[in-house]
Amino acid sequence: MASNGDKFGNDLESESDSNPGSPNLDAQEVDDNVEDIDEKPIKSALKKSSHKEPAPAIVRPTLPPQTEPKDLDVKSLTPLTPEIIARQATINIGTIGHVAHGKSTVVKAISGVQTVRFKNELERNITIKLGYANAKIYQCDNKECPRPGCFRSYKSEKEVDPPCEREGCSGTYRLLRHVSFVDCPGHDILMSTMLSGAAVMDAALLLIAGNETCPQPQTSEHLAAIEIMKLDKVIILQNKVDLMREEGANQHYQSILKFIRGTVAGGAPIIPISAQLKFNIDAVNEALVSNIPVPPRDFTMDPQMIVIRSFDVNKPGAEIDELKGGVAGGSILHGVIKLGDEIEIRPGIVSRDEKGGVKCQPIFSRIITLNSENNELKYAVPGGLIGVGTRIDPTLCRADRLVGFVLGLKGRLPDIYIEIEVNYYLLRRLLGVKTADGKQAKVTKLTKNEVLMVNIGSTATGAKVMAVKQDAAKLLLTNPACTNIGEKVALSRRIEKHWRLIGWATIAAGVTLDPSTS
């Protein structure tokens, strides 16, 4: 009977909903209730909103039109060109910090998008896969509008010049930034997921909860990781101030200052916030605009995109003529990709020949659609997460099978390496791991034949140490990786059943694989 009552409860909820709106958006705005994600209420919302469905379509075309791909002059584009920034994010900001310090909640407070989507994440209330959300940040053009209240953030489909929402203000919000948040897991065993997210970040929000001592283990581990990735644009958010008294908050602030002294976050602003109550989120928006410059992008280079997720969008039981090709989601590093481009994805399908050697066959296809969240694009520039719809067999894309691959124009991608020679640097101490006597454990030297995990871009692969010298090593990769000489990689070692960050390396040389075209 209990489940029966449950279903009725759900149905009643969806009926009492005054404005179901478009079912897609409803599914994303689910709060913490796992039951709400059940298929049934969504179906009933669909039936009821069938007569209202044209409404969102009328509201949408407030975004400026984009130039046709064939008429596009790439040299004239910048990351703040209005027709680009209106539709897609041009800067990636990661949220990092210890588990349960409020990273996903802050992203929800700024962008209105719930990044925790999967059933196993909702049950445990932790982030497991990388979460993504785009937000537009506006500033009121009325000079009398007091800061930081004149800064406001919305979802990415918001129109370009909405009126100011402060009472008695006649100003208009002007779009200043379109940011994409990469929401990283804070759990220690999910460190490799966080490192693949760090590959696409331009800046980071470091969250430190005020009701726990600073620093917690993953606070320091994540800070070291972004230091390795050469990220020096950091904003520190002291979260959960609603749970503290004033003197406690001050003491905690002093401990943050002590912790960040001498690190990349040394001069970073520290903003006290409460993500749940949305206190000071306008101050965070202001800091995102004033403290984080839009990174210089090269639009004229050959495009290259790191794939961070991939999926099959077809529902079971779809008709043959309704089937769509696989979708790859990722971040463009440089260059511009357009609709209709012929693309190649490397390393592609990896297999072994009769002798046990690795061979790989790149995947070739054509771009059919480009999307940034709900906004359709005709071309996409670096920054933000872009969904690329292709004609690839969906089984090759389902369940994140393309993650770590590189997408670009046919024949213009970097080489595929199976063995790399690196110059490496090890951290002095292991972050977040204490020995029996309470001291931080030391990092031991690399030894021959040990297996490490290397993060190259968003590829996480095993690497066997073939030879090792003072500060150089030769690594044999378990899976081939498409990368360039001079690229930075993160090294992790398995300690007490968890992968732990032990250092970083630069690729100096390597053995390439010739892709098979058969």
C-alpha positions in Angstrom: 0.0 0.0 0.0 2.8 2.4 0.8 4.1 2.5 -2.8 0.5 3.0 -3.9 0.0 6.0 -1.7 3.4 7.3 -2.9 2.2 7.2 -6.5 -1.0 9.0 -5.7 1.0 11.6 -3.7 3.2 12.2 -6.7 0.2 12.5 -9.1 -1.5 15.0 -6.8 1.7 17.0 -6.6 2.0 17.3 -10.3 -1.7 18.3 -10.6 -1.4 21.0 -7.9 1.6 22.4 -9.7 0.3 25.8 -10.9 2.5 26.0 -13.9 4.2 22.8 -15.0 5.9 24.7 -17.8 8.2 22.7 -20.0 8.9 19.3 -18.6 12.6 19.5 -19.4 13.2 22.4 -17.1 11.1 20.9 -14.3 13.3 17.8 -14.3 16.3 20.0 -13.7 14.8 22.0 -10.9 14.1 19.1 -8.7 15.3 19.8 -5.2 16.5 17.0 -3.0 13.6 14.6 -3.4 14.5 11.4 -5.2 10.9 10.5 -5.7 10.3 13.5 -7.9 12.5 12.1 -10.6 10.1 9.3 -11.1 9.0 9.1 -14.7 5.3 9.3 -13.8 4.9 12.9 -12.7 6.9 14.0 -15.7 4.5 12.1 -18.0 1.4 13.6 -16.4 3.0 17.1 -16.6 3.5 16.5 -20.3 -0.2 15.7 -20.8 -1.4 18.7 -18.9 1.0 21.2 -20.5 0.2 20.1 -24.0 -2.1 23.0 -24.6 0.5 25.4 -23.0 3.5 24.1 -24.9 3.9 26.8 -27.5 4.4 29.4 -24.7 8.1 28.8 -24.1 8.8 28.8 -27.8 7.5 32.4 -28.0 9.7 33.6 -25.2 12.9 32.1 -26.6 13.9 34.1 -29.7 15.1 37.0 -27.5 18.7 35.9 -28.2 20.5 37.6 -31.1 20.8 35.5 -34.2 24.2 34.0 -35.1 26.1 34.4 -38.3 25.9 31.5 -40.8 29.0 29.3 -40.5 30.0 29.9 -44.1 29.9 33.7 -43.7 31.9 33.6 -40.4 35.0 35.7 -40.1 36.9 34.0 -37.2 39.4 36.8 -36.8 36.6 39.3 -35.8 35.4 37.2 -32.9 36.3 37.7 -29.2 35.1 35.8 -26.1 32.8 38.8 -25.3 31.2 39.2 -28.8 27.5 39.8 -28.0 26.2 37.1 -30.4 28.5 34.5 -28.8 28.1 35.4 -25.1 24.3 35.5 -25.5 24.2 31.8 -26.4 27.2 30.0 -24.9 29.6 30.3 -21.9 33.1 31.6 -22.7 34.8 30.9 -19.4 35.0 27.8 -17.3 35.0 28.1 -13.5 35.6 25.0 -11.3 34.2 24.6 -7.8 36.7 22.8 -5.6 37.0 21.9 -2.0 36.3 19.2 0.6 33.3 16.9 0.5 30.0 18.4 1.8 31.4 22.0 1.9 28.7 23.2 -0.4 30.2 23.2 -3.9 27.0 22.0 -5.7 24.8 24.2 -3.6 26.8 27.3 -4.6 26.5 26.4 -8.3 22.8 26.0 -7.8 22.6 29.4 -6.0 24.4 31.2 -8.8 23.0 29.4 -11.9 19.7 27.9 -10.7 20.7 24.5 -12.1 20.8 21.4 -9.9 24.1 19.7 -10.9 23.5 16.5 -8.8 21.4 14.5 -11.2 22.1 10.8 -10.9 20.2 8.4 -8.6 23.3 7.2 -6.8 24.4 10.9 -6.2 21.0 11.9 -4.9 20.9 9.0 -2.5 24.2 9.8 -0.9 23.9 13.6 -1.5 27.4 13.8 -2.9 28.6 14.6 -6.4 30.1 11.6 -8.2 30.3 12.7 -11.9 31.4 16.1 -12.9 28.4 18.5 -12.8 27.8 21.3 -15.3 25.8 24.4 -15.2 25.9 27.7 -17.2 25.0 31.1 -15.8 24.8 34.6 -17.2 26.0 37.4 -15.0 24.5 40.8 -15.5 25.1 44.3 -14.1 22.5 47.0 -13.9 23.4 50.0 -16.0 21.9 52.5 -13.6 24.8 54.3 -11.8 22.6 54.7 -8.7 22.0 51.0 -8.3 24.2 50.1 -5.3 26.8 47.3 -5.6 27.0 44.4 -5.1 23.2 44.3 -5.5 23.5 45.5 -9.1 25.0 42.2 -10.1 22.6 39.4 -10.9 22.9 35.9 -12.3 20.4 33.9 -14.3 20.2 30.6 -16.2 21.8 30.6 -19.7 18.6 30.9 -21.7 17.8 34.3 -20.1 17.2 37.1 -22.6 20.0 39.6 -23.2 18.7 42.9 -21.7 16.2 42.2 -18.9 15.0 45.1 -16.7 16.5 45.6 -13.3 14.6 43.8 -10.5 15.5 46.2 -7.7 12.4 48.1 -6.5 12.3 51.6 -7.9 15.2 51.1 -10.3 14.6 51.9 -14.0 17.9 50.5 -15.2 18.5 47.5 -17.5 20.7 44.5 -16.8 23.6 44.4 -19.2 25.2 41.0 -19.9 28.8 41.0 -18.8 29.8 37.3 -18.6 28.5 33.9 -19.5 30.2 31.4 -17.3 30.2 27.6 -17.2 30.6 25.9 -13.8 32.5 22.6 -13.6 31.2 21.1 -10.3 33.9 18.7 -9.0 33.4 16.0 -6.5 35.1 16.6 -3.1 35.3 12.9 -2.1 38.8 11.6 -1.7 38.2 8.5 -3.9 36.9 10.7 -6.7 40.2 12.6 -7.1 40.7 11.5 -10.7 37.3 12.9 -11.7 38.3 16.2 -10.1 41.6 16.2 -12.1 39.9 15.6 -15.4 37.6 18.6 -14.6 40.7 20.7 -13.8 41.9 20.2 -17.3 39.3 22.6 -18.7 39.1 25.2 -15.9 40.1 28.8 -16.3 39.5 29.8 -12.7 38.3 28.2 -9.5 36.0 28.8 -6.6 37.5 27.2 -3.5 34.8 26.4 -1.0 35.7 26.2 2.7 32.9 25.5 5.2 33.0 27.7 8.3 31.7 25.0 10.6 34.7 22.7 10.2 38.4 23.4 10.9 40.5 24.7 8.0 42.1 23.0 6.1 40.3 19.7 5.6 42.2 17.0 3.6 40.6 17.6 0.2 40.8 21.3 0.6 44.6 21.1 0.5 44.6 18.3 -2.1 42.4 20.2 -4.5 44.4 23.4 -4.0 47.6 21.5 -4.9 45.9 20.1 -8.0 44.9 23.5 -9.4 48.4 24.8 -8.6 49.8 21.9 -10.8 47.3 22.8 -13.5 48.7 26.4 -13.4 45.4 27.9 -12.3 46.1 31.1 -10.5 42.7 32.8 -10.6 41.0 31.7 -7.4 38.1 33.1 -5.4 37.7 31.7 -1.9 34.1 31.3 -0.5 33.7 30.9 3.3 30.5 29.0 3.2 27.9 28.2 5.9 28.4 31.5 7.8 24.8 31.2 8.9 25.9 28.4 11.3 28.5 30.5 13.0 28.8 33.4 15.5 30.8 36.5 14.6 34.0 35.7 16.6 34.0 32.1 15.3 33.7 33.4 11.8 36.6 35.7 12.4 38.8 33.0 13.8 38.0 30.8 10.9 38.8 33.6 8.5 42.3 33.9 10.1 42.8 30.2 9.7 42.0 30.5 6.0 44.5 33.3 5.6 47.1 31.2 7.3 46.3 28.2 5.1 46.5 30.1 1.8 49.7 32.0 2.6 52.3 31.2 -0.1 50.0 29.2 -2.3 48.4 30.3 -5.6 45.4 31.5 -3.7 47.6 33.8 -1.6 46.0 37.0 -2.7 42.6 35.7 -3.4 39.5 37.5 -2.1 37.6 35.7 0.7 33.9 36.1 0.6 31.6 34.9 3.4 28.5 33.4 2.0 25.6 31.1 2.8 24.8 29.1 -0.3 21.6 27.6 1.1 20.1 31.0 2.0 21.7 32.7 -1.0 23.4 35.4 1.2 26.1 37.4 -0.6 25.7 35.5 -3.9 25.6 39.0 -5.6 29.0 39.7 -4.1 30.3 36.4 -5.6 28.9 37.5 -9.0 30.7 40.8 -8.7 34.0 39.0 -7.9 33.5 36.7 -10.9 33.3 39.7 -13.1 36.0 41.9 -11.5 38.6 39.3 -10.4 38.5 36.8 -13.2 39.6 38.2 -16.6 38.3 36.4 -19.7 41.2 34.2 -20.8 42.8 35.0 -24.1 41.5 32.5 -26.7 43.0 31.7 -30.1 40.1 31.3 -32.6 42.3 31.0 -35.7 44.1 27.8 -34.6 42.8 24.4 -35.7 40.0 23.5 -33.3 40.6 21.0 -30.6 38.0 19.9 -28.0 38.5 17.7 -24.9 35.5 15.2 -24.6 34.4 15.1 -20.9 31.2 13.1 -21.4 29.4 11.3 -24.2 26.0 9.7 -24.5 23.5 8.0 -26.6 20.4 10.2 -26.7 18.0 7.6 -28.2 15.2 6.2 -26.0 14.6 2.5 -26.1 11.9 1.6 -28.6 12.5 4.6 -30.9 11.6 4.2 -34.6 14.5 3.7 -37.0 14.0 7.1 -38.7 14.0 8.8 -35.3 17.4 7.5 -34.3 20.1 10.1 -33.7 23.9 9.8 -33.7 26.0 9.9 -30.6 26.6 13.1 -28.7 30.0 14.2 -27.3 30.1 16.9 -24.6 33.2 18.8 -23.9 35.2 22.0 -23.8 36.9 23.5 -26.8 40.5 24.5 -26.0 41.2 26.6 -29.1 39.7 27.2 -32.5 36.1 27.3 -33.6 33.9 24.4 -34.7 31.0 24.9 -37.0 27.9 22.9 -38.1 28.7 20.6 -41.0 32.5 20.3 -40.2 34.1 17.0 -40.9 35.6 15.8 -37.7 37.9 13.1 -36.3 38.0 11.8 -32.8 41.3 10.3 -31.5 42.5 7.8 -30.3 39.1 6.3 -31.3 38.5 2.5 -31.1 41.4 0.9 -29.3 42.1 -2.8 -29.8 45.0 -5.2 -29.7 46.5 -7.0 -32.7 47.7 -10.7 -32.8 51.0 -9.9 -31.2 49.3 -8.0 -28.3 50.3 -4.6 -29.5 47.9 -1.7 -29.2 46.3 -0.3 -32.3 43.7 2.4 -32.6 41.2 3.5 -35.3 40.1 7.1 -35.1 36.4 7.8 -35.5 35.3 10.1 -38.4 32.0 11.9 -38.6 30.3 15.2 -39.3 28.8 17.7 -36.9 25.0 17.7 -37.1 24.0 19.9 -34.1 25.8 22.1 -31.6 24.2 23.0 -28.3 25.1 24.9 -25.1 22.6 23.7 -22.5 19.2 24.6 -24.2 20.6 27.2 -26.7 21.2 26.0 -30.2 24.5 27.2 -31.9 25.7 27.4 -35.4 29.3 27.6 -34.3 31.0 27.1 -31.0 34.1 28.9 -29.5 36.3 27.9 -26.6 34.9 28.0 -23.1 31.8 26.4 -21.6 30.5 22.9 -22.2 29.3 22.2 -25.7 27.2 19.3 -26.8 28.2 18.1 -30.3 25.7 16.0 -32.1 27.3 13.7 -34.7 26.5 10.8 -37.0 28.6 8.4 -34.9 27.1 5.0 -34.1 25.4 5.8 -30.7 26.8 2.6 -29.1 30.3 4.1 -29.4 29.2 7.1 -27.4 27.0 5.6 -24.7 27.9 5.7 -21.0 30.9 8.1 -21.4 32.9 5.8 -23.7 34.5 8.8 -25.5 35.7 10.5 -22.3 39.3 11.6 -22.6 39.3 11.5 -26.4 40.1 14.6 -28.4 37.8 15.9 -31.2 39.0 18.1 -34.0 39.0 18.7 -37.8 39.8 15.6 -39.9 43.5 15.1 -40.2 44.5 18.1 -38.0 44.7 16.5 -34.6 47.9 15.9 -32.4 49.6 12.6 -32.4 48.5 9.5 -30.4 51.1 8.4 -27.8 51.4 5.0 -26.2 54.7 5.7 -24.4 55.8 9.0 -23.0 59.0 10.4 -21.5 58.3 12.9 -18.9 60.2 15.3 -16.6 58.4 15.0 -13.3 58.2 16.8 -10.0 56.9 15.0 -6.8 55.2 16.7 -3.9 57.1 16.5 -0.7 54.3 15.2 1.4 51.1 13.3 0.6 48.1 15.6 0.9 45.2 14.4 3.0 47.0 11.2 4.2 48.3 11.0 7.7 50.6 8.3 9.1 50.1 6.5 12.4 51.9 9.2 14.4 49.7 11.9 12.9 52.3 13.4 10.6 51.7 13.8 6.9 53.1 10.9 4.9 56.1 11.5 2.7 56.0 10.8 -1.0 58.5 8.0 -1.9 60.4 8.1 -5.1 59.1 6.5 -8.3 60.3 2.9 -8.7 60.7 0.8 -11.8 57.6 -1.3 -12.9 55.2 0.4 -10.5 51.8 1.5 -11.9 50.7 5.1 -11.6 47.6 6.9 -12.8 48.3 9.8 -15.2 45.8 12.5 -16.1 46.5 13.9 -19.6 43.8 16.4 -20.4 40.6 14.6 -19.3 42.1 11.2 -20.0 42.8 9.2 -16.9 44.9 6.1 -17.8 47.3 3.7 -16.1 51.0 4.1 -16.7 53.8 1.6 -16.0 57.1 3.1 -15.1 59.6 1.5 -17.6 62.7 3.5 -16.5 63.3 6.2 -14.0 66.2 8.7 -13.5 66.6 11.7 -11.1 63.7 13.8 -12.5 62.8 12.0 -15.7 60.8 8.8 -16.3 59.6 6.7 -19.2 55.9 5.6 -18.9 54.1 3.0 -20.8 50.4 4.0 -21.0 47.7 1.4 -20.6 45.5 3.3 -23.1 46.9 5.5 -25.9 46.3 9.3 -25.4 46.1 12.0 -28.0 48.3 14.9 -26.7 51.1 17.3 -27.5 54.8 17.5 -26.4 55.0 20.0 -23.5 51.6 19.1 -22.1 51.3 19.0 -18.3 50.0 15.8 -16.7 49.1 14.9 -13.1 50.6 11.8 -11.5 48.7 9.8 -8.8 49.7 6.6 -6.9 47.5 4.0 -5.3 47.9 4.4 -1.5 45.6 2.5 0.9 43.2 1.6 -2.0 42.8 5.2 -3.1 44.5 7.1 -5.9 46.4 10.0 -4.4 48.0 12.9 -6.1 51.8 12.6 -5.8 53.1 15.1 -8.4 53.1 16.3 -11.9 55.1 16.0 -15.1 55.7 17.6 -18.5 55.8 15.4 -21.6 59.2 15.7 -23.2 59.1 13.0 -25.9 57.2 9.9 -26.7 56.4 6.9 -29.0 53.5 7.6 -31.3 51.0 5.2 -32.7 50.0 5.3 -36.3 46.2 5.2 -36.5 45.0 2.4 -38.6 42.5 3.4 -41.3 41.3 0.0 -42.2 
